[in-house]
């Protein structure tokens, strides 16, 4: 068994990504990432800063670069770093298996820095994922803490794991757009529904497959988010996701959204 962290990262500028129509997908392709840990995707053995999985979204990654600061908790660790380029859009899916990019060894309580190559094809379209896996993990001490550093900012990525049901991301007066990046961490596909509270705005993503990432942008659907309200995100069948994002004020000013870890909501 492996202890797992997953980081999903995104930046502003949209660009073309080669897409595969849903009808062209095969069952084998849908489970391309399952070899990493097919039985334990979506499980959480640790909470808060030492969550098994986590996600971040940064709006200026390509300007500032990005690195991960990893700290071993209770034992020596060897961590494999994979890049994830599998993405789902409203018009299709870009299928990509995880690619091993780095392997780092840590002794207990030691911290190391891992740079993320944002020019890698996994980040085409200016967002993508990083999958961190402990080799031989599974015990309560086989965990590590992850901080993200970019520009003048550094923050813990231990939160943002959502297990089933419904969650709300607020926006406030003057907002011009909400962007949310969501990755399926369950070992089964499920639907995700976005709704703008207090309006009839509704958007559904059908059957997001494991370890694929979808990026929602309210501006794409001309949603009015100029007041103070919230975007509600609902998953079906108890699906577990990583979620992060940013909000616009005007056309260029962005505020990072870093949701804290949420308990399952019945």
Secondary structure, 3 states (H helix, E strand, C coil): CCCEEEEEEECCCCCCCCCECHHHCCHHHHCCCHHHHCCCCCCCCCCHHHCCCCCCCCCCHHHHCEEEEEEECCCCEEEEEEEECCEECCCCEECCCCEEEEEEEECCCCEEEEEECCCCHHHHHHEEEEEEEECCCCCCCCCEEEEEEECCEEEECCCCEEEEEEEEEEECCCCCEEEEEEEECCCCCEEEEEEECCCCCEEEEEEECCCCEEEEEHHHHCCCCCCCEEEEEEEEEEEEEEEEEEEEECCCEEEEECCCCECCCC
